[in-house]
Amino acid sequence: MRIIIVLIVLSVCIWACAAPENKTETISGIEIYKTRCVSCHGTDGKMGMNGAKELPSSPLDASQRIEVVTYGRKIMPAFKEMLSKEEIKAVVDFTFTLK
């Protein structure tokens, strides 16, 4: 009887540890910006290192910014191989919050 109980408890523990989580990971535009963009654009988007444009005053709309981040421009590298489309959109959305 004890062996059956131990086997049941062990089975439940194994099942619980192996069960996939149903969490959807949220993509943080601010985290991507901090790791990929701050060195040239600065924390407020106004630093302008290496010719980087000031993001708060940029006339580019979202689709134009997505294109620049995806394919790069001048010295800015293309991020299409480094970031997913969702990550690029998240960081572009974040750039509109910079003041």
Secondary structure as GFF3:
##gff-version 3
##sequence-region A 1 99
A	DSSP	alpha_helix	2	18	.	.	.	ID=ss1
A	DSSP	alpha_helix	29	36	.	.	.	ID=ss2
A	DSSP	alpha_helix	38	41	.	.	.	ID=ss3
A	DSSP	three_ten_helix	49	51	.	.	.	ID=ss4
A	DSSP	three_ten_helix	55	57	.	.	.	ID=ss5
A	DSSP	alpha_helix	62	71	.	.	.	ID=ss6
A	DSSP	alpha_helix	85	95	.	.	.	ID=ss7
###
